[in-house]
Amino acid sequence: MRRRTGLAVAGVAALAWGEWLNWRWSRALVGNGAGAAEAVVVLGYRNPQATANLINRWRVRAGIRSIAADSAYGSRVIFSGGATSGGAAEAQLMADYAKSVLEFDGRVILEDQSATTWENITNVIPLLEDVDRIKIVSQPAHALKARAYLRRQRPDLAERLVRADDYHPGEWTVVKPLLALYGLWTLRGLKADERKVSL
């Protein structure tokens, strides 16, 4: 009985820890920028099949719900990600899912050359120059890494970063502890000042 109770407590603690860490990452390195024009950058995930996979479908939904209601007509959604395994580009697969399944009819821009997160940021920079607010959408740890990369490459544009709607309590709860562990591993290379807000 004690063993079961201990396992249950440990399980609840792990779930709470995963929720907390993902919540914190979703709010790191962002400000409260204002302005009508915004860009929502949705980062792709490895996608060798011919349609958007589970992770990319979720990222598309999170990207669309990240569009601010008061700036819907001044928003652009940028799908970023190149081809994997010789198939279609992640950006194209995500855009197809947004339009054909979610019936999204807003402004879409494709960045279909990137193979890494660093390249995602490098290649979307020219598409961000004229916007007031920038939202980067992915799982919270990955989005934080991308925001840190924008801060390194273009500190002036990083000042325009605001929070995306890519964290919801209770969403992915069961796997959030695993996402948190993976996030800690992927964020280990951040500079000291960026690491302070990631832990």
Buried (B, 14 or more C-beta within 10 A) or exposed (E): EEEEEEEEEEEEEBBEBBBEBBBBBBEBBBEEBEEEBBBBBBBBBEBEEEEBBEBBBBBBBBBBEBBBEEBEEBBBBBBBBBBBEEEBBBBBBBBBBBBEEEEBEBEBBBBBBBEEBBBBBBBBBEBBEEBBBBBBBBBBBBBBBBBBBBBBEBEEBBEBBBBBBBBEEEEBBEEBBEBBBBBBEBBEEBEEEBEEBBE
